[in-house]
Amino acid sequence: MAHATYLDWVTGETRTKWWHDSADPAELEIGLKRGAIGVTTNPFLANLALTRNRGLWAADIEPVLAQRLPAESKAEALMQIVVTRTAEKLLPHYQASQGARGYVCAQVNPSRAGDRDAMHAMAKRFHKWAPNIAVKLPATGAGLDVLEDCAAEGITVTLTVSFTVPQALAIAERYRAGIRRAREGAIVPGKCFAVIMIGRLDDYLREVAHDNQVAVSECDIHQAGLAVTKRAYGLYRERGYEAVLLIAALRGDYHLTELAGADLLMSIAPPYQELFVTQDLPREERIEMPIPTDVIERLCQMPEFVRSYEQNGMAPSEFVSYGVTQRTLSQFVESGWRLLETFS
C-alpha cells in the first residue's frame, strides 16, 4: 500500500468509506474513480450543478421551465433532474452491492423543516425517482417523526442539519422504532444515514467563543466536532445502532485522519478529495484516541458545546432552535432552494 492515496488506505479490515459531496457530473466521474460509494446532494449543490451544466441538461431543464410551475414544484422538478442523473451513475454500484451502497441524497425543501405532512409527502415522491435514493430530512423534531415513518415504509433516508450527540442518538432511536414497525408490517425497512456536520459545529462554536470571549484556542475549536463525533461513534457501537454515521462538512485533513479506523462514512467534497489524494497523511487508526480532558474542559465553558456533547444536552424539541441548525437551514434555503425556485 506504499503508493496508495489516503482515500485508498486499508487498515486490517477497514477501508476509508466515503461519499462524493457534489452533483456536478465531471466532478462525479473523478470521485467515482477515486472510490466514492455514494453521493451527497443538497439544494445548493443541485443549483450549482444545473447552472454549470445548463447546456448539457437543456433537454431536461427547458421543459420544466416551460411548464411555469409554482415555485416549490419548480424547485423540486429541477432538483429531480440533478438527483436522477446522478442516481443513474450510481445504480450499477447499488445493484452490484444488493443495496449496500450506491445511494444518492435528495433533500426535502429546507423551509419545511417543521412541516411533517409536507416532508413526508416529499419523501414518498422522491423515493419513487430511483431505487437508490436516500431522502434527506432535517434532524428536527418533525424530521425525526418523518424518519420513523419512512423507515417503516421502506424508504431510505439521510438525516442532515445534524451536529450533536443528542441528534445522532435521537436519529438512531427513531430509526430503530421504524425498523420495528416495518417488520411488524412485513416490510423491508429503508436504510438510515445519520449525518454529523462536523465542521459546521466548529464554525459555530468559534463564533460563540469569540462573541463571549471564552478562553479557548483554535486548536480546541478544531477538536469540538471531533469530540462530538467520537462520543456519538462510541455510543453507536456500545448500543449496536443500525443507523450509519455519515460525517460531513469537513474543514481540514484532521477531520479525516483523527477518525481513521472508524466504521462510518465520510462525505468529502472535491477540494478535500484532492488534498487527501496528493498529501502524505498519517496512516494510523485514531478513532479510539480520546480528545484530551483539558480540551473538553475548556470547550465546556461554552453552554452551546455542552448542549452538543452531552447525551441529554438537548431535547428533540430544541433541535430546530439550536443556533447552527437555524444558520444551516437558512443557508440551504437562501443559497439553494430559493435559487431553484427562481431559476430561469
C-alpha positions as CSV (number, residue, x, y, z in Angstrom):
1,M,0.0,0.0,0.0
2,A,3.0,2.3,-0.1
3,H,1.9,4.1,-3.2
4,A,-1.9,4.2,-2.4
5,T,-3.5,7.6,-1.6
6,Y,-5.1,8.2,1.7
7,L,-8.6,7.6,0.2
8,D,-7.4,4.1,-0.7
9,W,-5.8,3.4,2.7
10,V,-6.7,0.0,4.1
11,T,-6.0,-0.9,7.8
12,G,-6.8,-4.5,8.6
13,E,-10.5,-4.9,7.5
14,T,-11.2,-1.2,7.5
15,R,-11.1,0.9,4.3
16,T,-11.8,4.6,4.1
17,K,-15.5,4.6,3.0
18,W,-16.8,7.8,1.6
19,W,-19.5,9.6,-0.4
20,H,-18.8,12.2,-3.0
21,D,-20.0,15.7,-2.0
22,S,-21.0,17.3,-5.3
23,A,-23.7,16.8,-8.0
24,D,-21.5,18.1,-10.9
25,P,-21.1,15.2,-13.4
26,A,-17.5,16.0,-14.3
27,E,-16.5,16.0,-10.6
28,L,-18.6,12.9,-10.0
29,E,-16.7,10.9,-12.6
30,I,-13.4,11.8,-10.8
31,G,-15.0,11.0,-7.4
32,L,-16.2,7.5,-8.5
33,K,-12.7,6.7,-9.9
34,R,-11.3,7.7,-6.5
35,G,-13.6,5.2,-4.8
36,A,-16.7,7.1,-3.7
37,I,-19.6,4.7,-2.9
38,G,-22.4,7.3,-2.6
39,V,-23.3,10.9,-3.4
40,T,-24.4,13.8,-1.2
41,T,-26.5,16.5,-2.8
42,N,-28.4,19.4,-1.3
43,P,-30.3,22.4,-2.7
44,F,-27.1,24.5,-3.0
45,L,-25.2,21.7,-4.9
46,A,-28.2,21.0,-7.1
47,N,-28.5,24.6,-8.2
48,L,-24.7,24.7,-8.8
49,A,-24.8,21.6,-11.0
50,L,-27.7,22.9,-13.0
51,T,-26.0,26.3,-13.6
52,R,-22.7,24.7,-14.6
53,N,-24.4,22.1,-16.9
54,R,-27.2,24.2,-18.4
55,G,-26.2,23.2,-21.9
56,L,-25.6,19.5,-21.2
57,W,-29.0,19.1,-19.5
58,A,-31.0,21.6,-21.6
59,A,-33.3,18.8,-22.9
60,D,-34.4,18.2,-19.3
61,I,-34.3,21.8,-17.9
62,E,-36.2,23.6,-20.6
63,P,-39.4,21.5,-20.4
64,V,-39.6,22.1,-16.7
65,L,-39.2,25.9,-17.1
66,A,-41.8,25.9,-19.9
67,Q,-44.5,24.5,-17.5
68,R,-44.4,27.6,-15.3
69,L,-44.9,25.5,-12.2
70,P,-45.5,27.0,-8.8
71,A,-42.2,27.9,-7.2
72,E,-41.9,24.9,-4.8
73,S,-42.9,22.4,-7.5
74,K,-40.4,24.0,-10.0
75,A,-37.6,23.7,-7.5
76,E,-38.5,20.0,-6.9
77,A,-38.7,19.3,-10.6
78,L,-35.3,20.9,-11.2
79,M,-33.7,19.0,-8.3
80,Q,-35.1,15.8,-9.7
81,I,-33.1,16.3,-12.9
82,V,-29.8,16.5,-10.9
83,V,-30.7,13.7,-8.5
84,T,-31.9,11.2,-11.1
85,R,-29.0,11.9,-13.4
86,T,-26.6,11.2,-10.5
87,A,-28.6,8.1,-9.4
88,E,-28.2,6.6,-12.9
89,K,-24.4,6.8,-12.5
90,L,-24.6,5.1,-9.1
91,L,-27.2,2.5,-10.0
92,P,-24.6,-0.2,-11.0
93,H,-22.9,0.1,-7.6
94,Y,-26.3,-0.2,-5.9
95,Q,-27.3,-3.2,-7.9
96,A,-23.9,-4.9,-7.6
97,S,-23.9,-4.5,-3.8
98,Q,-27.6,-5.5,-3.4
99,G,-28.4,-2.1,-2.0
100,A,-25.5,-1.8,0.4
101,R,-24.0,1.2,-1.4
102,G,-24.7,3.5,-4.4
103,Y,-27.1,5.9,-2.8
104,V,-27.8,9.5,-3.8
105,C,-29.3,12.1,-1.5
106,A,-32.4,14.1,-2.4
107,Q,-33.1,16.8,0.1
108,V,-36.6,18.0,1.0
109,N,-37.4,21.7,1.0
110,P,-35.4,23.1,3.9
111,S,-38.0,25.8,4.6
112,R,-40.4,22.9,5.5
113,A,-38.2,21.7,8.4
114,G,-41.1,21.8,10.8
115,D,-43.8,20.6,8.5
116,R,-44.3,16.8,9.0
117,D,-47.0,16.3,6.3
118,A,-45.1,18.2,3.6
119,M,-41.8,16.5,4.3
120,H,-43.5,13.0,4.4
121,A,-45.3,13.7,1.1
122,M,-42.0,14.8,-0.5
123,A,-40.2,11.8,0.8
124,K,-42.7,9.4,-0.8
125,R,-42.4,11.3,-4.1
126,F,-38.5,11.3,-4.0
127,H,-38.4,7.6,-3.2
128,K,-40.1,6.9,-6.5
129,W,-37.4,8.7,-8.5
130,A,-35.0,5.8,-8.4
131,P,-34.3,2.7,-6.3
132,N,-31.1,4.2,-4.9
133,I,-32.5,7.5,-3.5
134,A,-31.8,8.4,0.2
135,V,-34.3,11.1,1.1
136,K,-32.6,13.9,3.0
137,L,-34.5,15.1,6.1
138,P,-33.6,17.6,8.7
139,A,-32.8,16.3,12.2
140,T,-35.6,18.4,13.8
141,G,-38.5,17.1,15.9
142,A,-40.6,17.0,12.8
143,G,-37.9,15.4,10.7
144,L,-37.5,12.6,13.3
145,D,-41.2,11.8,13.1
146,V,-40.9,11.6,9.3
147,L,-37.7,9.4,9.6
148,E,-39.6,6.8,11.6
149,D,-42.5,6.8,9.2
150,C,-40.2,6.5,6.2
151,A,-38.2,3.6,7.7
152,A,-41.4,1.8,8.5
153,E,-42.5,2.3,4.9
154,G,-39.2,1.0,3.4
155,I,-37.9,4.4,2.4
156,T,-34.1,5.1,2.8
157,V,-33.3,8.4,4.5
158,T,-30.3,10.6,5.3
159,L,-30.8,12.8,8.4
160,T,-29.0,16.1,7.9
161,V,-28.7,19.5,9.6
162,S,-27.3,17.5,12.5
163,F,-24.3,18.5,14.6
164,T,-24.7,17.0,18.0
165,V,-24.6,13.8,20.1
166,P,-28.3,14.3,21.1
167,Q,-29.3,14.5,17.5
168,A,-27.3,11.4,16.5
169,L,-28.8,9.4,19.3
170,A,-32.3,10.6,18.5
171,I,-31.9,9.6,14.9
172,A,-30.7,6.1,15.8
173,E,-33.5,5.5,18.3
174,R,-36.3,6.7,15.9
175,Y,-34.8,4.6,13.1
176,R,-34.8,1.6,15.4
177,A,-38.5,2.3,16.1
178,G,-39.2,2.5,12.4
179,I,-37.4,-0.9,11.8
180,R,-39.7,-2.5,14.4
181,R,-42.8,-1.1,12.7
182,A,-41.6,-2.2,9.3
183,R,-41.0,-5.7,10.5
184,E,-44.4,-5.8,12.1
185,G,-45.9,-5.0,8.7
186,A,-43.6,-7.5,6.8
187,I,-41.8,-4.6,5.1
188,V,-38.1,-4.4,4.5
189,P,-37.1,-1.2,6.3
190,G,-35.3,1.6,4.5
191,K,-31.7,2.3,5.5
192,C,-30.7,5.4,7.6
193,F,-27.6,7.5,7.4
194,A,-27.1,9.9,10.4
195,V,-25.1,13.0,9.5
196,I,-22.8,14.9,11.8
197,M,-21.8,18.2,10.1
198,I,-18.5,18.2,11.9
199,G,-17.0,21.4,10.5
200,R,-20.2,23.4,10.8
201,L,-20.2,22.8,14.5
202,D,-16.6,24.0,14.8
203,D,-17.5,27.2,12.7
204,Y,-20.5,27.9,15.0
205,L,-18.6,27.4,18.3
206,R,-15.7,29.6,17.0
207,E,-18.2,32.5,16.7
208,V,-19.7,31.7,20.1
209,A,-16.2,31.7,21.7
210,H,-15.2,35.0,20.1
211,D,-18.5,36.7,21.0
212,N,-18.3,35.5,24.6
213,Q,-14.6,36.0,24.9
214,V,-14.1,32.3,26.0
215,A,-10.6,31.2,26.7
216,V,-10.3,28.5,24.0
217,S,-7.7,28.2,21.3
218,E,-8.2,27.5,17.6
219,C,-6.7,24.1,18.3
220,D,-9.5,23.5,20.9
221,I,-12.2,24.6,18.4
222,H,-10.7,22.1,15.8
223,Q,-11.4,19.3,18.3
224,A,-15.0,20.2,19.1
225,G,-16.7,18.4,16.2
226,L,-14.2,15.5,16.7
227,A,-15.2,15.2,20.3
228,V,-18.9,15.1,19.4
229,T,-18.3,12.5,16.6
230,K,-16.1,10.3,18.8
231,R,-18.6,10.3,21.6
232,A,-21.5,9.5,19.2
233,Y,-19.5,6.8,17.5
234,G,-18.7,5.1,20.8
235,L,-22.4,5.2,21.8
236,Y,-23.4,3.8,18.4
237,R,-21.1,0.8,18.9
238,E,-22.0,0.3,22.5
239,R,-25.7,0.2,21.7
240,G,-25.5,-1.6,18.4
241,Y,-27.4,1.0,16.5
242,E,-28.5,0.2,13.0
243,A,-28.1,3.7,11.6
244,V,-24.8,4.5,9.9
245,L,-22.9,7.7,10.9
246,L,-22.1,9.9,7.9
247,I,-19.6,12.7,8.7
248,A,-19.9,15.8,6.5
249,A,-18.7,19.4,6.2
250,L,-15.0,18.6,6.7
251,R,-12.8,21.6,7.3
252,G,-9.3,20.0,7.2
253,D,-7.4,16.8,7.0
254,Y,-7.7,16.4,10.7
255,H,-11.4,15.6,10.4
256,L,-10.4,12.5,8.4
257,T,-7.2,11.4,10.0
258,E,-8.5,11.7,13.6
259,L,-11.4,9.4,12.8
260,A,-9.3,6.8,10.9
261,G,-10.3,3.3,11.7
262,A,-13.9,4.1,12.4
263,D,-16.7,2.0,10.8
264,L,-18.6,5.0,9.4
265,L,-18.9,7.1,6.2
266,M,-17.3,10.4,5.2
267,S,-18.9,12.9,2.8
268,I,-15.9,14.5,1.0
269,A,-16.1,17.5,-1.3
270,P,-13.8,17.6,-4.4
271,P,-11.3,20.1,-2.9
272,Y,-10.7,17.8,0.1
273,Q,-10.5,14.7,-2.1
274,E,-7.6,16.4,-3.9
275,L,-6.0,17.1,-0.5
276,F,-6.3,13.5,0.6
277,V,-5.0,12.2,-2.7
278,T,-2.0,14.5,-3.0
279,Q,-0.8,14.8,0.6
280,D,1.1,12.1,2.6
281,L,-1.1,12.0,5.8
282,P,-0.6,9.9,8.9
283,R,-1.8,6.3,8.5
284,E,-2.8,5.1,11.9
285,E,-6.1,4.3,13.5
286,R,-7.0,7.1,15.7
287,I,-10.8,6.7,16.3
288,E,-10.1,5.3,19.8
289,M,-7.7,8.1,20.8
290,P,-9.8,10.3,23.1
291,I,-9.9,14.1,22.9
292,P,-7.7,15.4,25.8
293,T,-9.6,16.1,29.0
294,D,-8.2,19.6,29.3
295,V,-9.6,20.4,25.8
296,I,-13.0,19.2,26.8
297,E,-12.9,21.2,30.0
298,R,-12.1,24.4,28.1
299,L,-14.8,23.7,25.5
300,C,-17.3,23.1,28.2
301,Q,-17.0,26.8,29.2
302,M,-19.5,27.3,26.4
303,P,-23.0,26.0,27.1
304,E,-23.5,25.6,23.4
305,F,-20.8,23.0,23.3
306,V,-22.2,21.2,26.3
307,R,-25.6,21.0,24.5
308,S,-23.9,19.4,21.6
309,Y,-21.6,17.0,23.6
310,E,-23.8,15.6,26.4
311,Q,-26.2,12.8,25.6
312,N,-29.1,14.8,27.1
313,G,-27.8,18.2,26.1
314,M,-30.9,19.0,24.2
315,A,-34.4,17.5,23.8
316,P,-35.7,16.9,20.2
317,S,-38.0,19.9,20.5
318,E,-34.9,22.1,20.9
319,F,-33.0,20.8,17.8
320,V,-34.7,23.3,15.4
321,S,-33.8,26.3,17.5
322,Y,-30.1,25.4,18.1
323,G,-28.0,28.2,16.6
324,V,-26.2,26.2,13.9
325,T,-29.4,24.5,12.9
326,Q,-31.0,27.8,12.1
327,R,-28.0,29.0,10.3
328,T,-27.7,25.9,8.1
329,L,-31.4,25.8,7.2
330,S,-31.2,29.4,6.2
331,Q,-28.2,28.8,4.0
332,F,-29.9,25.8,2.3
333,V,-33.0,28.0,1.7
334,E,-31.3,31.2,0.6
335,S,-28.3,29.8,-1.3
336,G,-30.1,26.7,-2.7
337,W,-33.8,26.1,-2.7
338,R,-34.8,29.7,-3.4
339,L,-32.4,29.8,-6.3
340,L,-34.0,26.7,-7.7
341,E,-37.4,28.4,-7.3
342,T,-36.2,31.4,-9.3
343,F,-34.1,29.5,-11.8
344,S,-34.7,30.8,-15.4
